[in-house]
C-alpha cells in the first residue's frame, strides 16, 4: 500500500471529512500523525506526517497542558529528599484568592498527595487537580522548566476554571509535606515577577460573553495559556519513549514515577479505585476522543490510549499514543479542531457533538485502520505498556 499524506487520507474519506475540509481554515484544524517502526532491537523509529501544523496559528490548549503539569510536578518531587508522590501534603493560603486544602476524602489516605492529583487529572481531567500541581511547581518554574528543555512554544499563565486576575495567577500557595507530626518539606508561597503575556494581541472571533453581557469585539487570547501541537506530542513522546529524546529534552523521572504516569494516562474511569467514578457519567471514552469519542460504548481491552484531551472555547484536542496489543499497532496522533460557528466565546454555543467529536473519533479510526494494514518488518513488543 502506498503511503498517503494526512491530507490525502482526509480527502479519500469524503463521507467522514468533507464537511470539515470545506471549512478547514475556520475549523483551525492541525494534525500531527507519527508512524512508529521497530528495528531488530525493538528500538522505535519515527516518521512524522504533519497537516497544517503551525505554532503561529494559536489555539487554546485547554486541558492538554495538564500533561506538562504532571511531568514537572513529578520531576520536582524527585529533587526533594524524603518525599515522594504519595507523601501527604497540606496546601495553605497566602492570599484571599487562594484556597487551602488539608483533606481529600476521595484519596486512599483521606489526605491530598501529588499522586492522587495526577490520577484525577488524567482519569477525568479534573481541573482542581491541575491547579494544585500548578501551585506546587509555581508559575515561573512551570514555564522555565519547559523552556530550558527546549519546549519553547509554551506559555502557562493561569489556573483552570478559576476567574483570577493575571496578577493572582502569578502568586501560588505555600505547601507542606508531612508524615505524622513531622514536616518533611516546607515550600513558601511563590511569585513570578515576569509577565508571560504574548508580545502581540491574539484576537479570535467577533464577540465574547462577559458576566452575562455580550461584548462585540474579538476575544484576546494574548494572556491565555498556549502550547503548540508539536510541543504536545513531544511531551507525550518524552513519557512514552524517553530514550528517543535528546538528553536535554527528557524529564528526570524515576522508573516508578514513569510507570505510575503511564498507568494514570491510560486508566479508564471504571478502573479507578480512588476516586470511584459513576460509570453512567464517566464512561470509557469520557476523555478518550480518538476512535471512541463519538459514543459511550466500552473500549476493547486490547486497545489502550495513553493520552490527554482538552475541551474549551470551542476547541477540541486529543494528544495520544495508541496501541493495539493483539494486532501490534502503535502510533502517535495529535489533533485540534475548532467549532464556534457564531464566533462568540463563553456563550456555550459550540458544535462539539455535531462536528468535533465525530471528526476526532473518525480521524482516529481511519488512522488506526491504516496502521492495521501497514506492513511492518518487525512486530512490536508492546508488553511494556500492558499495565495493571
BELPE-V842711 format. One record per residue. N is the residue number from 0. SS is DSSP state (H for helix, E for strand, C for the rest). D_CENTER is the distance of its C-alpha to the mean C-alpha in whole Angstrom. Layout:
((N	SS	D_CENTER) (N	SS	D_CENTER))
//
This chain:
((0	C	33) (1	C	32) (2	C	29) (3	C	27) (4	C	25) (5	H	22) (6	H	24) (7	H	27) (8	H	25) (9	H	24) (10	H	28) (11	C	29) (12	C	28) (13	H	29) (14	H	29) (15	H	25) (16	H	24) (17	H	28) (18	H	27) (19	H	23) (20	H	25) (21	C	28) (22	C	26) (23	H	23) (24	H	24) (25	H	23) (26	H	20) (27	C	18) (28	C	17) (29	E	16) (30	E	15) (31	E	15) (32	E	16) (33	E	17) (34	E	20) (35	E	21) (36	E	24) (37	E	26) (38	C	29) (39	C	32) (40	C	30) (41	C	27) (42	C	25) (43	E	23) (44	E	23) (45	E	21) (46	E	22) (47	E	20) (48	E	20) (49	E	19) (50	E	20) (51	C	20) (52	C	17) (53	C	18) (54	C	17) (55	C	20) (56	C	18) (57	C	16) (58	C	14) (59	C	12) (60	C	8) (61	H	8) (62	H	5) (63	H	2) (64	H	5) (65	H	5) (66	H	5) (67	H	7) (68	H	9) (69	H	10) (70	H	11) (71	H	13) (72	H	14) (73	H	15) (74	H	17) (75	H	19) (76	H	20) (77	H	22) (78	C	24) (79	C	25) (80	C	28) (81	C	29) (82	C	26) (83	C	23) (84	C	20) (85	C	22) (86	C	24) (87	C	25) (88	E	24) (89	E	25) (90	E	24) (91	C	27) (92	C	27) (93	C	29) (94	C	29) (95	C	29) (96	C	26) (97	C	24) (98	C	24) (99	C	25) (100	E	24) (101	C	26) (102	C	26) (103	C	23) (104	C	25) (105	C	23) (106	C	22) (107	C	25) (108	C	27) (109	C	26) (110	C	25) (111	C	22) (112	C	20) (113	H	17) (114	H	17) (115	H	17) (116	H	14) (117	H	12) (118	H	13) (119	H	13) (120	H	9) (121	H	8) (122	H	11) (123	C	11) (124	C	9) (125	C	11) (126	H	12) (127	H	14) (128	H	13) (129	H	10) (130	H	14) (131	H	16) (132	H	14) (133	H	14) (134	H	18) (135	H	18) (136	H	17) (137	C	18) (138	H	17) (139	H	20) (140	H	18) (141	H	15) (142	H	16) (143	H	19) (144	H	17) (145	H	15) (146	H	18) (147	C	20) (148	C	18) (149	C	18) (150	C	15) (151	C	17) (152	C	15) (153	E	13) (154	E	14) (155	C	13) (156	C	16) (157	C	15) (158	C	14) (159	C	13) (160	C	16) (161	C	18) (162	C	21) (163	C	22) (164	C	23) (165	H	22) (166	H	25) (167	H	24) (168	H	20) (169	H	22) (170	E	23) (171	E	21) (172	C	23) (173	C	25) (174	E	24) (175	E	27) (176	E	26) (177	E	29) (178	E	31) (179	C	34) (180	C	36) (181	E	35) (182	E	32) (183	E	30) (184	E	28) (185	E	29) (186	E	26) (187	C	28) (188	C	26) (189	E	25) (190	E	25) (191	C	23) (192	C	27) (193	C	25) (194	C	24) (195	C	20) (196	C	21) (197	C	21) (198	C	25) (199	C	25) (200	C	25) (201	C	22) (202	E	24) (203	E	22) (204	C	24) (205	C	28) (206	E	27) (207	E	25) (208	E	26) (209	E	27) (210	C	28) (211	C	30) (212	E	31) (213	E	30) (214	E	30) (215	C	31) (216	C	30) (217	C	26) (218	E	23) (219	E	23) (220	C	19) (221	C	20) (222	C	19) (223	C	16) (224	C	13) (225	E	12) (226	E	10) (227	C	12) (228	H	11) (229	H	13) (230	H	11) (231	H	7) (232	H	10) (233	H	12) (234	H	9) (235	H	9) (236	H	12) (237	H	13) (238	H	12) (239	H	14) (240	C	17) (241	H	17) (242	H	21) (243	H	20) (244	C	19) (245	C	21) (246	H	22) (247	H	21) (248	H	18) (249	C	17) (250	C	16) (251	C	19) (252	C	18) (253	C	21) (254	H	21) (255	H	21) (256	H	17) (257	H	16) (258	H	17) (259	H	16) (260	H	12) (261	H	13) (262	H	15) (263	H	12) (264	H	9) (265	H	12) (266	C	14) (267	C	15) (268	H	16) (269	H	20) (270	H	20) (271	C	19) (272	C	22) (273	C	21) (274	C	20) (275	C	22) (276	C	20) (277	C	22) (278	C	22) (279	C	23) (280	C	21) (281	C	18) (282	C	19) (283	H	17) (284	H	15) (285	H	14) (286	H	10) (287	C	11) (288	C	12) (289	C	13) (290	C	17) (291	C	17) (292	C	15) (293	C	19) (294	C	21) (295	C	21) (296	C	23) (297	C	22) (298	C	20) (299	C	22) (300	C	22) (301	C	23) (302	E	19) (303	E	16) (304	E	12) (305	E	10) (306	E	7) (307	E	3) (308	E	5) (309	E	6) (310	E	10) (311	E	13) (312	C	16) (313	C	16) (314	E	13) (315	E	11) (316	E	8) (317	E	7) (318	E	6) (319	E	9) (320	E	12) (321	E	14) (322	E	18) (323	E	21) (324	C	23) (325	C	26) (326	C	26) (327	C	25) (328	E	22) (329	E	19) (330	E	17) (331	E	14) (332	E	12) (333	E	10) (334	E	12) (335	E	12) (336	E	15) (337	E	17) (338	C	19) (339	C	21) (340	C	25) (341	C	27) (342	C	25) (343	E	25) (344	E	22) (345	C	21) (346	C	24) (347	C	22) (348	C	23) (349	C	20) (350	C	21) (351	H	18) (352	H	20) (353	H	23) (354	H	21) (355	H	17) (356	H	16) (357	H	19) (358	H	18) (359	H	15) (360	H	17) (361	H	20) (362	H	18) (363	H	17) (364	H	20) (365	H	22) (366	H	20) (367	H	20) (368	H	24) (369	H	25) (370	H	23) (371	H	26) (372	H	29) (373	C	28) (374	C	30) (375	C	29) (376	C	32) (377	C	30) (378	C	29) (379	C	25) (380	C	26) (381	C	22) (382	H	24) (383	H	21) (384	H	19) (385	C	21) (386	C	20) (387	C	22))
//
